[in-house]
Amino acid sequence: MDISDWVEDVHIKIDVLDDLLSSRADLDFSPESLIALEAELLDRIEDTEELADPDQLPFLECVVAYLGEMLLRVAGGRWAAPPSGLPVIRPAEELGLDDTAPLALVAAAIQRRDGTEFRRTHRAWQEAVREYRQTHPGWTPEKDYTPGLDVPRPEP
């Protein structure tokens, strides 16, 4: 997978997801949107074996795009290409968080089926940022630009 193509298409995948869920969830990048997204995921997918179903791939790509962008907005960082499969997110190095495959979070949510996996991970990343800021006042996580979602940074 070419990561630059993925990043270019993230906003499209999120728009598609927003259209799919418009009556059931507001994808406004709020913590509450993660709860609604996970509920929708659990309604659609019963078992992790369904993650290999090609018919589920378009929906899963959309979920991965949204979940990844949510976490990158918290902890900074960028999308990265894995050896195979869907992209991973690489949070700001300062935080000491591991690269995370949003698809792995999807699989964990399906296995647990308690509706809290996405929000729990989001909170853990918020906490990592809070702890780092305690010893590095003024630090702000920097997220790589995602076309269609982020405001471009001015050139120096």
C-alpha positions in Angstrom: 0.0 0.0 0.0 1.3 3.4 -0.9 0.9 5.5 2.2 0.7 8.8 0.3 -2.3 7.5 -1.7 -3.9 6.4 1.6 -3.4 9.9 3.2 -4.7 11.6 0.1 -7.9 9.5 0.4 -8.5 9.6 4.2 -10.9 12.5 3.9 -12.9 10.7 1.2 -13.2 7.6 3.4 -14.3 9.7 6.4 -16.9 11.5 4.2 -18.2 8.1 3.0 -18.4 6.9 6.6 -20.2 10.1 7.6 -22.8 9.5 4.8 -23.3 5.9 6.0 -23.8 6.8 9.6 -25.5 10.2 9.2 -28.7 9.3 11.0 -26.9 7.3 13.7 -23.7 9.2 14.5 -22.2 12.6 14.2 -18.6 12.2 13.1 -17.4 15.5 14.5 -14.1 14.2 15.9 -15.5 14.3 19.5 -14.9 11.5 22.0 -18.7 10.8 21.8 -18.3 10.1 18.1 -16.0 7.2 18.9 -18.7 5.6 21.1 -21.3 5.9 18.3 -18.8 4.6 15.7 -17.9 1.6 17.8 -21.7 0.8 18.4 -22.2 0.9 14.6 -19.2 -1.4 14.1 -20.6 -3.9 16.6 -24.0 -3.8 14.9 -22.4 -4.5 11.5 -19.7 -7.1 12.5 -20.4 -10.0 14.8 -17.0 -11.8 14.7 -13.4 -11.0 13.9 -13.5 -13.5 11.1 -15.6 -11.0 9.2 -12.6 -8.7 9.1 -11.3 -10.9 6.3 -14.5 -10.6 4.3 -13.8 -8.5 1.1 -17.4 -7.1 1.3 -16.5 -5.5 4.7 -13.3 -3.9 3.5 -14.8 -0.6 2.3 -16.5 -0.1 5.6 -13.4 -1.1 7.6 -11.2 1.3 5.6 -13.5 4.1 6.5 -13.5 3.2 10.2 -9.7 2.9 10.2 -9.4 6.3 8.5 -11.6 8.0 11.1 -10.2 6.2 14.1 -6.6 6.9 13.0 -7.3 10.6 12.4 -9.0 10.8 15.9 -5.9 9.4 17.6 -3.5 11.5 15.5 -5.4 14.7 16.5 -4.7 13.8 20.1 -1.1 12.6 20.0 0.2 14.1 16.8 2.3 11.9 14.5 1.5 10.5 11.1 0.2 7.6 9.1 2.7 4.9 8.2 2.7 1.9 5.9 2.8 -1.5 7.5 4.5 -4.5 5.9 1.0 -5.6 4.9 -2.6 -4.6 5.5 -4.1 -1.3 6.3 -1.9 1.6 7.5 -0.8 2.2 11.1 -0.5 5.5 13.0 2.8 6.6 14.4 2.2 9.0 17.3 4.6 11.7 18.2 7.8 10.1 19.3 8.1 12.1 22.5 5.1 10.3 24.0 6.6 6.9 23.9 3.4 5.3 22.5 3.7 2.4 20.1 2.7 2.5 16.5 -0.9 1.5 16.4 -2.9 -0.3 13.8 -6.5 1.1 13.9 -7.6 -2.2 12.4 -6.2 -4.0 15.5 -8.3 -1.7 17.7 -11.3 -2.6 15.5 -10.5 -6.3 16.1 -10.2 -5.7 19.9 -13.5 -3.9 19.9 -15.2 -6.8 18.1 -13.7 -9.3 20.5 -14.6 -7.4 23.7 -18.0 -6.3 22.4 -18.3 -3.9 25.4 -18.5 -0.7 23.3 -15.6 1.0 25.1 -12.4 0.0 23.1 -12.1 3.2 20.9 -12.9 5.6 23.8 -10.5 3.7 26.2 -7.6 4.0 23.7 -8.5 7.7 23.0 -8.4 8.4 26.8 -5.1 6.6 27.2 -3.5 8.7 24.4 -4.9 11.9 26.0 -3.4 10.8 29.3 0.0 10.2 27.6 -0.1 13.8 26.2 -1.2 15.2 29.6 1.7 13.5 31.3 4.3 14.6 28.8 3.0 18.2 29.0 3.5 18.2 32.8 7.3 17.9 32.2 7.4 19.8 28.9 5.1 22.8 29.4 4.0 24.4 26.1 4.6 21.3 24.1 1.9 20.6 21.5 1.7 17.4 19.5 2.2 17.9 15.8 0.2 15.9 13.3 1.3 15.5 9.7 -1.0 17.2 7.3 -4.0 15.2 6.0 -5.5 16.8 2.8 -9.1 17.6 3.0 -9.2 17.5 6.8 -6.4 19.8 8.1 -5.6 23.4 7.4 -2.3 23.5 5.5 0.6 25.0 7.5 2.2 28.1 6.1 5.5 27.6 4.4 8.4 29.0 6.5 
